[in-house]
Amino acid sequence: MAVSISIRTAVLLALAASSASLATNRYPVDPLASPMWVAHARSLFGNDPVRFDPRVQVGMPMIAENQRVFPVTVDARAIPDVVRIVVIADLNPIPIAIDYRPAAAAAYLATRIKLDQRTPVRAAVQLADGQWLVGGRWIDAAGGGCSAPPVSRVKGDWAIHLGEMRGEAWPNTPTSSRLRISFRHPMDTGLVDNIPSYHLESLTVTGQGGRPIGSMDIWAAVAEDPVFTMMPKAGPGEPLRIVARDTGGREYRASVTVARQTGAKP
């Protein structure tokens, strides 16, 4: 009996090891050698095909001078049929910052995130056929961006300004524009003592007649007083409507009209 149990255990262990090996081999070798690559890949990509692609351009500073507010730009406009853009900081306690789905918008997104330590920062874009393309690099950061209280909490004025929202849109071409939206919101991570998680969780942009422009899911890894820049397929004079919601159920609404003068701001 003891021998039988031993053999059964050995078989189960071998099967478990084989499953782990298959899960690891399902994804390409990470050029950044991140210890969290396979775990995040398994969670995000599942069985979808994935590969690294230099056309997924992730723009950011070489060093995080302020780990609470770190600018990241994702530009995948050189890739056709992008339907989803996900921004990830591998070693953050909250790794995913944004999951953006451009409907009638270019494959472009700019925002600011928090960094809790030195980490790879990546963008993963999904194509209409289901495959994922990934780009990114390591960033040096002092740490603590996710576990430090927001500045507005320290000042004590966060409730006074909560919900203030601004937006502007400038034409790039006769049929496309650049939209920048900013919010006043503490974007609490829940990792600071006595401050529960409280952050924006969704945002949608629609154009003339309610046509979908883009939508995103948002996590607390996005920086305090978040800013989002997108490139809608909307020409001069078209109204853009923004609706956002936070985890407390509060809704924020605004309308921005694409300016008629030519030339977009940087």
HELIX and SHEET records of a PDB file:
HELIX    1   1 ALA A    2  ASN A   25  1                                  24    
HELIX    2   2 TRP A   37  PHE A   45  1                                   9    
HELIX    3   3 VAL A  151  LYS A  155  1                                   5    
HELIX    4   4 TRP A  158  HIS A  161  1                                   4    
HELIX    5   5 GLN A  208  GLY A  210  5                                   3    
SHEET    1   A 3 VAL A  50  PHE A  52  0                                        
SHEET    2   A 3 TRP A 132  ALA A 141  1                                        
SHEET    3   A 3 ILE A  63  ALA A  64  1                                        
SHEET    1   B 9 VAL A  50  PHE A  52  0                                        
SHEET    2   B 9 TRP A 132  ALA A 141  1                                        
SHEET    3   B 9 THR A 119  LEU A 127 -1                                        
SHEET    4   B 9 VAL A  82  ALA A  89 -1                                        
SHEET    5   B 9 ILE A  96  PRO A 102 -1                                        
SHEET    6   B 9 PRO A 212  ILE A 218 -1                                        
SHEET    7   B 9 LEU A 200  THR A 206 -1                                        
SHEET    8   B 9 PRO A 239  ASP A 246 -1                                        
SHEET    9   B 9 GLU A 251  THR A 257 -1                                        
SHEET    1   C 3 GLN A  57  GLY A  59  0                                        
SHEET    2   C 3 PHE A  70  ASP A  75 -1                                        
SHEET    3   C 3 TYR A 108  ILE A 113 -1                                        
SHEET    1   D 3 MET A 165  THR A 173  0                                        
SHEET    2   D 3 SER A 176  PHE A 183 -1                                        
SHEET    3   D 3 VAL A 227  MET A 230 -1                                        
END                                                                             
